[in-house]
Amino acid sequence: MSAGTAVVASVANADPDPQDLDTLFGGMGSHQVEQTAATVTCPGPGALSGENMVVPRRCQGTFPFGSGSPVGVEYYYPADIDRLGKAPAVVFTPGILADPGFYDAMLKQWASYGFIVAVSFDYLNTLSEMQFVGLGGLKERDLDPASPLAGKVDFSRILLAGQSAGAGSALLASNIAPRFRALDPTFRVVGSLALEPGPLAPTNFVPTPTLIIQNARGSVVPAGWWVDWYQYPGQAVIRLVRDE
């Protein structure tokens, strides 16, 4: 796949077997996972908010789902990171008004395959600076001798990712991915992952291989709207919108 090519995934049109997809990608990897923030079943409105998330939802207890700060970065990584070489990094931003714990199962799965995942959040989770906050947090921990991630982050293999507003954040940051090296010569973005991206991310200039996944039944971020209208107009797209 060449740089700048968009791949939008949908079971409805390409009609692969969903069971095969679940078999290939639905399980955990070979690594046990450590995380810097524990999750609990979401209290009160946290059990109901968000769209298309696992039920019962998990929360890290960020405000208003708890007393924790709504701004920060948390990490998921292989428990045996000390025995591994440098690991590729994913910077992930949640959807708008979402607690990062909503995505706990997915982020654990990624880390179980050997990725270091930084989850950067500020409750709105909308603009591109969220990706830089996550990258900055990874850099601090990579340089901190007391951190289990010291010297373990492969900054030449960075993936920018998010869901809904956070997916828009990832795409906005991906527009300027080549300039990341001006911040740090070791930074190299190798791909972008947008799960149900929001509308605030025109992406005609995204230079990285990009996967957009839409939900045909999504109500907050409906499939086929702004992605078709202006995010990737006129480009060759493989449409794979999952209808469930």
KACOR-V759361 format. One record per pair of residues at least 24 apart in sequence whose C-alpha atoms are under 7 Angstrom apart, sorted by the first residue. I is the first residue (numbers start at 0). J is the second residue. If there is no record, write none. Layout:
I,J + I,J
This chain:
0,208 + 1,208 + 2,206 + 2,207 + 2,208 + 3,205 + 3,206 + 3,207 + 3,208 + 3,209 + 4,208 + 4,209 + 5,208 + 5,209 + 5,210 + 5,236 + 6,209 + 6,210 + 6,211 + 6,236 + 6,237 + 6,238 + 7,210 + 7,211 + 7,212 + 7,236 + 7,237 + 7,238 + 7,239 + 8,211 + 8,212 + 8,213 + 8,237 + 8,238 + 8,239 + 8,240 + 9,238 + 9,239 + 9,240 + 9,241 + 10,239 + 10,240 + 10,241 + 10,242 + 11,239 + 11,240 + 11,241 + 11,242 + 12,238 + 12,239 + 13,239 + 27,108 + 27,111 + 28,108 + 28,111 + 28,112 + 29,111 + 29,112 + 30,77 + 30,78 + 30,111 + 30,112 + 30,113 + 31,77 + 31,78 + 31,111 + 32,75 + 32,76 + 32,77 + 32,78 + 32,107 + 32,110 + 32,111 + 33,75 + 33,76 + 33,77 + 33,78 + 34,74 + 34,75 + 34,76 + 35,73 + 35,74 + 35,75 + 36,73 + 38,100 + 49,97 + 52,101 + 56,101 + 57,100 + 57,101 + 57,103 + 58,98 + 58,99 + 58,100 + 58,101 + 59,98 + 59,99 + 59,100 + 61,98 + 69,121 + 69,122 + 70,120 + 70,121 + 70,122 + 71,119 + 71,120 + 71,121 + 72,117 + 72,118 + 72,119 + 72,120 + 72,133 + 72,136 + 73,117 + 73,118 + 73,119 + 74,116 + 74,117 + 74,118 + 75,106 + 75,107 + 75,110 + 75,115 + 75,116 + 75,117 + 76,110 + 76,114 + 76,115 + 76,116 + 77,110 + 77,111 + 77,113 + 84,151 + 85,151 + 85,152 + 85,153 + 86,113 + 86,114 + 86,115 + 86,151 + 86,152 + 86,153 + 87,114 + 87,115 + 87,152 + 87,153 + 87,154 + 87,156 + 87,157 + 88,114 + 88,115 + 88,116 + 88,152 + 88,153 + 88,154 + 88,156 + 88,157 + 88,158 + 89,114 + 89,115 + 89,116 + 89,117 + 89,157 + 89,158 + 89,159 + 89,160 + 90,116 + 90,117 + 90,118 + 90,130 + 90,133 + 90,134 + 90,158 + 90,159 + 90,160 + 91,117 + 91,118 + 91,119 + 91,159 + 91,160 + 91,161 + 92,118 + 92,119 + 92,120 + 92,124 + 92,129 + 92,160 + 92,161 + 92,162 + 92,165 + 92,166 + 93,120 + 93,124 + 93,161 + 93,162 + 93,165 + 94,124 + 94,162 + 94,163 + 94,164 + 94,165 + 95,122 + 95,123 + 95,124 + 95,125 + 95,164 + 96,122 + 96,123 + 97,122 + 124,164 + 124,165 + 125,164 + 125,165 + 125,167 + 125,168 + 126,168 + 127,168 + 127,169 + 127,171 + 127,172 + 129,168 + 130,169 + 130,172 + 154,185 + 154,186 + 154,187 + 155,185 + 155,186 + 155,187 + 155,188 + 156,187 + 156,188 + 156,189 + 157,187 + 157,188 + 157,189 + 158,188 + 158,189 + 158,190 + 158,191 + 159,190 + 159,191 + 159,192 + 160,191 + 160,192 + 160,193 + 161,192 + 161,193 + 161,194 + 162,193 + 162,194 + 162,195 + 162,196 + 163,194 + 163,195 + 163,196 + 163,197 + 163,220 + 164,196 + 164,197 + 166,193 + 166,194 + 166,195 + 166,196 + 166,197 + 167,196 + 167,197 + 167,198 + 167,199 + 167,200 + 170,200 + 170,202 + 171,200 + 173,205 + 174,202 + 174,204 + 174,205 + 174,206 + 195,220 + 196,220 + 198,225 + 200,230 + 201,229 + 201,230 + 202,230 + 202,231 + 203,230 + 203,231 + 212,240 + 213,240 + 213,241 + 214,240 + 214,241 + 214,242 + 215,240 + 215,241 + 215,242 + 215,243 + 216,242 + 216,243
